């Protein structure tokens, strides 16, 4: 069955026919895929497509079908981010003398998985696990592909989104079966970044409440920002607002120029893919 986009913003797609150089940014997880086309400077969005497979798992045939997109074939460069459910951060100092495999101490790493390392400037190191077969498949299809985990671009975007009126800023990136829980202390000091599994909105509330209680924080002085394309994102927002007054849907990345059609969608849609567009790899 042919892939049908759940959302498509293509108001400026005609520009793609005449542009000689375009950048394609692809984001995918267990049951969704998003991609966006931008100019080489990565400050103007031409087109966005988002496919929600609902209860189906994204397969190789789905990805191959997507690669038939004329503009992906035309793209001068392609960057791709994958949801990783096994991820941890380490201070960069831990890698000065030797590499430390902290991920294997936290998670069970299966034989079909491989650990990858990404340096985030000079502050910290990301370790995450992905299936070897997935990476091999992607690199065979696109040999010059740049691959990162999906939170790598988020950690570049979040500091600029922190609310100035709050000492602590919490970010919730909502996925199908898990969410990424990220905390900054003013002005932009990263304190926590982890994967949490959930079944309902109350599970997200519990994780935040646990952190707030442990740190003995005032709920009225915490900023909470939520983003994601799933319908559950709104129910999570509604619940969190009852307990944390500074809860809001995340605002769009200000450095980007968007198609006018995009503003018909909530601002918390496509934040992850737009972070991938703007991030420095």
C-alpha positions as CSV (number, residue, x, y, z in Angstrom):
1,X,0.0,0.0,0.0
2,X,1.4,3.4,-1.0
3,X,2.5,5.7,1.8
4,X,0.0,8.6,2.3
5,X,1.2,11.7,4.2
6,X,-0.7,12.5,7.3
7,X,0.4,16.2,7.0
8,X,1.9,17.9,4.0
9,X,3.0,21.5,3.7
10,X,4.0,22.2,0.1
11,X,3.0,25.8,-0.6
12,X,6.6,26.6,-1.7
13,X,7.2,23.2,-3.4
14,X,7.4,24.9,-6.8
15,X,10.7,26.4,-5.7
16,X,12.2,23.0,-5.5
17,X,12.0,22.5,-9.2
18,X,14.3,25.5,-9.9
19,X,16.7,25.3,-6.9
20,X,20.0,23.7,-7.8
21,X,20.9,22.9,-4.2
22,X,18.5,21.7,-1.6
23,X,19.0,20.1,1.8
24,X,16.7,17.1,2.8
25,X,16.3,16.4,6.5
26,X,14.7,13.1,7.5
27,X,13.4,12.1,10.9
28,X,11.9,8.7,11.7
29,X,10.9,6.5,14.6
30,X,9.2,3.2,15.1
31,X,5.9,4.2,13.3
32,X,6.4,7.6,11.7
33,X,8.6,9.4,9.3
34,X,9.0,13.1,8.6
35,X,11.1,15.0,6.1
36,X,11.7,18.6,5.2
37,X,13.4,20.4,2.3
38,X,15.3,23.6,2.9
39,X,17.7,25.9,1.2
40,X,21.5,25.2,1.6
41,X,21.7,27.9,4.3
42,X,19.0,25.9,6.2
43,X,17.0,29.0,7.1
44,X,14.0,28.6,4.7
45,X,11.6,25.7,4.7
46,X,10.2,24.7,1.3
47,X,8.2,21.6,2.0
48,X,7.3,19.3,4.9
49,X,5.8,15.8,4.8
50,X,4.8,13.7,7.8
51,X,3.7,10.1,7.7
52,X,2.0,8.6,10.8
53,X,1.8,4.8,10.4
54,X,-0.4,4.5,13.5
55,X,-0.2,0.9,14.7
56,X,2.1,-0.2,11.9
57,X,5.9,-0.4,12.1
58,X,8.0,1.5,9.6
59,X,9.6,-1.0,7.3
60,X,12.3,-1.1,4.7
61,X,9.7,-1.0,1.9
62,X,8.2,2.2,3.3
63,X,11.6,3.8,3.4
64,X,12.4,2.7,-0.2
65,X,9.0,4.1,-1.3
66,X,9.9,7.4,0.3
67,X,13.2,7.5,-1.6
68,X,11.3,7.6,-4.9
69,X,10.4,11.2,-4.0
70,X,11.9,13.2,-6.8
71,X,13.2,16.0,-4.5
72,X,15.0,13.5,-2.2
73,X,16.8,12.2,-5.3
74,X,17.6,15.8,-6.2
75,X,18.9,16.9,-2.8
76,X,22.5,18.0,-2.7
77,X,22.8,16.7,0.9
78,X,20.7,14.5,3.2
79,X,20.8,14.4,7.0
80,X,18.8,11.9,9.0
81,X,17.9,11.5,12.7
82,X,16.5,8.3,14.3
83,X,14.6,7.9,17.6
84,X,16.9,6.0,20.0
85,X,15.4,4.5,23.1
86,X,18.8,3.7,24.6
87,X,20.6,6.9,25.1
88,X,22.8,8.6,27.8
89,X,24.9,11.7,28.1
90,X,28.4,11.9,29.6
91,X,30.6,14.9,30.4
92,X,33.3,15.4,27.7
93,X,35.9,15.1,30.4
94,X,35.1,11.4,30.7
95,X,36.6,10.9,27.2
96,X,39.8,12.7,27.7
97,X,41.9,9.6,28.5
98,X,39.7,6.7,27.3
99,X,36.2,6.0,26.1
100,X,33.8,5.0,28.8
101,X,31.0,2.7,27.8
102,X,28.3,3.9,30.2
103,X,25.4,2.9,28.0
104,X,26.0,-0.9,28.6
105,X,25.8,-0.3,32.3
106,X,22.4,1.3,32.0
107,X,20.8,-0.8,29.3
108,X,20.9,-4.3,27.9
109,X,22.7,-3.9,24.6
110,X,21.6,-6.8,22.3
111,X,24.0,-8.4,19.7
112,X,22.0,-6.8,16.8
113,X,22.6,-3.3,18.3
114,X,25.6,-1.1,18.0
115,X,26.7,1.8,20.3
116,X,27.3,5.1,18.6
117,X,29.1,8.2,20.0
118,X,28.4,11.8,19.2
119,X,30.3,14.8,20.5
120,X,28.1,17.7,21.4
121,X,30.5,20.6,21.1
122,X,32.8,20.6,24.1
123,X,30.2,20.0,26.8
124,X,29.1,16.4,26.7
125,X,29.1,13.2,24.8
126,X,26.0,11.3,23.6
127,X,26.1,7.5,23.6
128,X,23.1,5.7,22.0
129,X,22.3,2.3,20.5
130,X,20.7,1.6,17.1
131,X,20.2,-1.6,15.2
132,X,23.1,-2.5,12.9
133,X,20.8,-3.7,10.2
134,X,19.0,-0.3,10.1
135,X,22.2,1.7,9.8
136,X,23.6,-0.7,7.1
137,X,20.3,-0.5,5.2
138,X,20.3,3.3,5.3
139,X,24.0,3.7,4.3
140,X,23.5,1.3,1.3
141,X,20.6,3.4,0.1
142,X,22.4,6.8,0.7
143,X,26.2,6.3,1.2
144,X,26.9,9.9,2.1
145,X,24.1,10.1,4.7
146,X,24.8,11.9,8.0
147,X,23.0,10.1,10.8
148,X,22.4,11.2,14.4
149,X,20.0,10.3,17.1
150,X,16.8,12.4,17.1
151,X,17.6,14.3,20.3
152,X,21.0,15.6,19.1
153,X,19.3,18.5,17.2
154,X,16.9,19.0,20.1
155,X,19.7,19.7,22.5
156,X,20.9,22.4,20.2
157,X,17.5,24.0,19.9
158,X,16.3,23.8,23.5
159,X,18.6,26.4,25.1
160,X,17.2,29.1,22.8
161,X,13.7,28.1,23.8
162,X,14.2,28.4,27.6
163,X,11.7,30.8,29.3
164,X,13.4,33.8,30.8
165,X,11.0,34.0,33.7
166,X,11.7,30.6,35.2
167,X,14.7,29.2,37.0
168,X,14.1,25.7,35.6
169,X,13.0,24.7,32.1
170,X,11.6,21.2,31.3
171,X,11.1,20.0,27.7
172,X,8.9,17.0,26.8
173,X,9.3,15.5,23.3
174,X,6.3,13.1,22.8
175,X,6.7,10.0,20.8
176,X,4.4,6.9,20.4
177,X,5.6,4.8,23.3
178,X,8.2,7.0,25.0
179,X,9.1,10.6,25.6
180,X,12.4,12.5,26.0
181,X,12.6,14.3,29.3
182,X,15.1,17.2,29.3
183,X,15.8,19.7,32.0
184,X,17.8,23.0,32.0
185,X,18.7,25.2,34.9
186,X,18.9,28.9,34.2
187,X,20.4,30.2,32.0
188,X,21.0,27.1,29.9
189,X,22.8,24.4,32.0
190,X,21.7,21.0,31.0
191,X,20.8,18.9,34.0
192,X,18.9,15.9,32.8
193,X,18.3,14.2,29.4
194,X,16.7,10.8,29.4
195,X,14.2,8.4,27.7
196,X,11.0,7.6,29.6
197,X,8.3,5.2,28.6
198,X,4.6,6.0,29.1
199,X,1.1,4.7,28.4
200,X,-1.0,7.7,29.4
201,X,-0.5,11.4,30.3
202,X,-0.4,10.7,34.0
203,X,2.9,8.8,33.4
204,X,4.5,12.0,32.1
205,X,3.1,14.0,35.0
206,X,4.6,11.5,37.4
207,X,8.1,11.8,36.0
208,X,8.0,15.6,36.2
209,X,6.5,15.5,39.7
210,X,9.2,13.1,40.9
211,X,11.9,15.4,39.6
212,X,10.2,18.5,41.2
213,X,9.9,16.7,44.5
214,X,13.5,15.5,44.5
215,X,14.8,19.0,43.8
216,X,12.3,20.6,46.2
217,X,11.2,23.1,43.5
218,X,8.3,25.4,43.4
219,X,5.9,24.3,40.7
220,X,5.0,27.9,40.0
221,X,8.6,28.6,39.0
222,X,9.1,25.9,36.5
223,X,8.7,26.2,32.7
224,X,7.4,23.2,30.9
225,X,7.3,23.0,27.1
226,X,5.8,20.1,25.1
227,X,6.1,19.2,21.5
228,X,5.1,16.3,19.2
229,X,2.6,15.5,16.3
230,X,0.6,12.8,18.2
231,X,-2.9,13.4,19.4
232,X,-1.7,12.4,22.9
233,X,0.5,15.6,23.0
234,X,-2.5,17.8,23.6
235,X,-3.8,15.6,26.5
236,X,-0.4,15.8,28.1
237,X,-0.4,19.6,27.7
238,X,-3.9,19.9,29.2
239,X,-2.9,17.7,32.2
240,X,0.4,19.4,32.9
241,X,-1.2,22.9,32.9
242,X,-3.3,21.9,35.9
243,X,-0.2,21.5,38.0
244,X,2.5,23.7,36.4
245,X,1.2,27.1,35.4
246,X,4.1,27.8,33.0
247,X,3.2,24.8,30.8
248,X,3.0,25.7,27.1
249,X,3.4,24.2,23.7
250,X,6.8,24.9,22.4
251,X,7.1,27.9,20.0
252,X,8.6,27.5,16.5
253,X,12.3,28.1,15.8
254,X,12.5,31.8,15.1
255,X,15.5,31.6,12.8
256,X,13.5,29.7,10.1
257,X,11.2,31.1,7.4
258,X,8.2,28.8,7.0
259,X,5.6,28.3,4.3
260,X,2.4,30.2,5.2
261,X,0.4,26.9,5.3
262,X,2.4,25.7,8.3
263,X,0.7,28.2,10.6
264,X,-2.5,26.3,10.2
265,X,-0.9,23.6,12.5
266,X,-0.1,23.9,16.2
267,X,3.4,25.4,16.9
268,X,4.5,22.2,18.6
269,X,4.2,20.2,15.4
270,X,7.4,19.4,13.5
271,X,9.7,20.9,16.1
272,X,12.0,17.9,16.0
273,X,12.4,17.9,12.2
274,X,13.0,21.7,12.2
275,X,15.6,21.3,14.9
276,X,17.3,18.8,12.6
277,X,17.2,21.3,9.7
278,X,18.9,24.0,11.8
279,X,21.4,21.9,13.8
280,X,25.2,21.8,13.3
281,X,26.3,18.3,12.6
